[in-house]
């Protein structure tokens, strides 16, 4: 057994600061274990959100040493315990208290995205025929656990706070799951351009790097969606065709 220092942000929407807590750590512990131990020993009113402790619910998102992470999946053995381990709430969302943030904005964004709209069945029994490769393409996007770490690390939300103009990586993944579905016939390209602000993304791939489910957010979701928007609204050939159609 050894001791380590955890520098945890304590506060509410009106402000706060970091406080240091010393606790014993042992082999196999993760950051969430240490936070729970500190709760039990010396900070009984410490607010922290968590549920499964298995990296599948996305509840315990926070920033550990300045990096967006799931606390339940961040092993202490991977950190330098000679220095204080800093734990703070996600910066892209308003603080509720201590390590808990208000992520309800994400739910409102999801509600405005056009839902799945399937084409008519193409078989006599009322079912559809799909190529397996088309089905496989969207399966990756369904692994998202909505931890919102990708939203937190995105500079458009984290640094520039363009929440009203930018949907963020999580919802580009959600859009991609719908847009690339082999049965979907809805057109979301105008919404991606105007309401979701996909043009603000400069594909730094920071969202892909923090995804605990290893979804290739940038290459497989955002870039193909950007290409669809560019083809529809900025392709000079298409613009000419639209002009001739109006005549």
C-alpha positions in Angstrom: 0.0 0.0 0.0 1.1 3.6 -0.7 -0.3 7.0 -0.4 -1.1 9.4 -3.2 -2.5 12.9 -3.5 -5.6 13.7 -5.5 -6.3 17.3 -6.3 -10.1 17.5 -6.8 -12.1 20.5 -7.9 -14.8 21.4 -5.5 -17.5 24.0 -6.2 -20.7 24.9 -7.9 -21.9 27.2 -10.7 -20.9 30.2 -8.6 -17.2 29.1 -8.4 -14.8 26.8 -6.6 -11.2 25.6 -6.3 -9.1 22.6 -6.0 -8.6 20.7 -2.7 -6.0 18.1 -2.0 -6.9 14.7 -0.5 -4.4 12.0 0.6 -5.5 8.4 0.4 -4.0 4.9 0.3 -3.8 3.3 -3.2 -3.2 -0.3 -4.1 -2.6 -2.3 -7.2 -5.5 -2.5 -9.7 -7.2 0.7 -8.5 -8.7 3.1 -11.0 -9.3 6.9 -10.5 -13.0 6.2 -9.6 -11.9 3.9 -6.8 -9.8 6.6 -5.3 -12.6 9.1 -5.6 -15.0 6.7 -3.8 -12.4 6.1 -1.1 -11.9 9.8 -0.6 -15.7 10.2 -0.4 -15.8 7.5 2.4 -12.8 8.9 4.3 -12.7 12.6 4.2 -15.1 14.2 1.7 -18.6 12.7 2.3 -20.3 15.5 0.3 -18.2 15.1 -2.8 -20.5 15.0 -5.8 -19.5 12.5 -8.6 -21.7 10.8 -11.2 -21.1 7.1 -11.9 -23.1 4.0 -12.5 -21.6 0.8 -14.1 -17.9 1.1 -13.3 -17.3 -1.0 -16.4 -16.7 1.7 -19.1 -20.1 1.2 -20.6 -22.5 3.7 -19.1 -20.5 6.9 -19.9 -21.4 8.4 -16.5 -18.1 9.0 -14.8 -16.6 11.4 -17.5 -14.2 13.9 -16.0 -10.8 15.5 -16.7 -7.8 13.6 -15.2 -4.6 15.6 -15.4 -6.2 17.8 -18.0 -7.3 15.0 -20.3 -11.0 14.0 -20.8 -11.3 10.4 -19.5 -13.7 7.9 -17.9 -12.6 7.7 -14.3 -13.5 4.0 -14.1 -11.2 3.2 -17.0 -8.2 5.2 -16.0 -5.8 3.1 -14.0 -3.7 4.7 -11.3 -0.7 2.6 -12.5 -0.8 4.6 -15.7 -0.4 7.9 -13.8 2.6 9.5 -12.1 1.6 9.3 -8.5 4.7 11.2 -7.4 2.7 14.3 -8.4 -0.9 15.1 -7.4 -3.5 13.6 -9.7 -5.8 16.4 -10.8 -9.5 15.6 -11.2 -12.0 18.2 -12.5 -15.3 18.3 -14.2 -15.7 18.5 -18.0 -15.0 22.0 -19.3 -17.4 22.0 -22.2 -20.5 21.9 -20.0 -21.9 23.9 -17.0 -20.9 22.7 -13.5 -23.7 21.4 -11.3 -21.4 20.6 -8.3 -17.9 19.3 -7.9 -17.3 16.7 -10.6 -20.8 16.7 -11.9 -21.7 18.7 -15.1 -25.0 19.4 -16.8 -25.0 17.5 -20.1 -28.7 18.1 -20.9 -27.8 20.3 -23.8 -26.7 17.1 -25.6 -30.2 15.7 -25.3 -31.7 18.8 -26.8 -29.3 18.5 -29.8 -30.3 14.9 -30.3 -34.0 15.7 -30.3 -33.7 18.0 -33.3 -32.0 15.5 -35.6 -34.3 14.0 -38.1 -35.2 10.4 -37.2 -34.6 7.3 -39.2 -36.9 7.2 -42.2 -36.8 3.8 -44.1 -37.5 3.3 -47.7 -40.5 1.1 -48.6 -39.9 -2.6 -48.3 -38.5 -4.2 -51.4 -39.6 -7.8 -50.9 -43.1 -9.4 -51.1 -43.0 -10.4 -47.4 -42.7 -6.7 -46.4 -39.0 -6.9 -45.6 -35.8 -5.3 -47.0 -32.7 -6.6 -48.8 -29.4 -5.1 -47.8 -25.8 -5.7 -48.6 -23.8 -6.9 -45.6 -21.0 -4.4 -46.2 -23.6 -1.6 -46.0 -24.9 -2.9 -42.7 -21.3 -3.3 -41.3 -20.5 0.3 -42.1 -22.9 1.8 -39.5 -22.3 -0.8 -36.7 -19.3 1.0 -35.4 -21.3 4.2 -34.7 -23.8 2.2 -32.5 -21.0 1.5 -30.0 -21.2 5.1 -28.7 -22.0 5.1 -24.9 -22.7 8.9 -24.8 -19.9 9.7 -22.3 -19.5 13.0 -24.2 -15.7 13.0 -23.9 -15.5 13.7 -27.6 -17.8 16.8 -27.0 -15.6 17.9 -24.1 -12.3 17.7 -26.0 -13.6 19.4 -29.1 -12.2 23.0 -29.2 -15.3 24.4 -30.9 -17.3 23.6 -27.7 -14.5 23.5 -25.1 -12.7 26.8 -26.1 -15.1 28.7 -28.3 -18.4 27.7 -26.6 -20.4 27.6 -29.9 -23.0 25.2 -28.5 -25.8 27.0 -30.3 -24.1 26.7 -33.7 -22.3 23.3 -33.4 -23.7 19.9 -32.7 -20.3 18.3 -31.8 -18.6 15.0 -32.7 -21.1 12.8 -30.8 -23.9 14.0 -33.0 -22.0 13.8 -36.2 -21.6 10.1 -35.3 -25.3 9.9 -34.7 -26.0 11.6 -38.0 -23.6 9.2 -39.7 -25.4 6.2 -38.3 -28.6 7.5 -39.9 -27.3 9.0 -43.1 -25.2 5.9 -44.0 -27.9 3.4 -43.0 -28.7 1.3 -46.1 -32.5 1.8 -45.6 -32.6 5.5 -44.6 -34.0 8.0 -47.2 -34.0 11.2 -45.1 -31.8 14.0 -46.2 -30.0 15.8 -43.3 -27.3 17.6 -45.3 -28.8 21.0 -45.0 -29.2 20.5 -41.3 -25.6 19.4 -41.0 -24.5 22.6 -42.8 -26.8 25.2 -41.2 -28.0 23.9 -37.8 -25.2 21.5 -36.8 -22.3 23.6 -38.0 -20.2 20.8 -39.4 -18.1 23.3 -41.2 -16.6 24.4 -37.9 -14.9 21.1 -37.5 -11.3 21.2 -38.7 -10.7 17.5 -38.3 -7.9 17.6 -35.7 -9.0 14.0 -34.6 -8.9 14.9 -30.9 -12.4 13.4 -30.6 -11.2 10.1 -32.1 -8.3 10.0 -29.6 -10.5 10.2 -26.5 -13.3 7.8 -27.5 -13.3 4.9 -25.0 -15.1 2.7 -27.6 -12.4 3.4 -30.3 -14.9 4.8 -32.8 -13.1 6.3 -35.7 -15.1 9.5 -35.4 -13.2 11.8 -37.7 -12.3 9.5 -40.6 -15.5 7.3 -40.7 -18.2 9.8 -39.7 -17.2 13.5 -39.9 -15.2 13.5 -43.1 -17.8 11.5 -45.1 -20.5 13.8 -43.8 -18.5 16.8 -44.8 -18.0 15.4 -48.3 -21.8 14.9 -48.6 -22.4 18.5 -47.6 -19.7 19.8 -50.0 -21.1 17.7 -52.9 -24.6 19.1 -52.3 -23.9 22.7 -51.7 -20.5 23.6 -53.0 -19.9 21.5 -56.1 -19.8 23.9 -59.1 -21.2 21.3 -61.5 -24.3 20.8 -59.2 -24.7 24.5 -59.0 -24.8 24.8 -62.8 -27.3 21.9 -63.0 -29.6 23.7 -60.6 -29.4 26.9 -62.6 -30.3 25.0 -65.8 -33.2 23.2 -64.1 -34.7 26.5 -63.0 -34.6 27.7 -66.6 
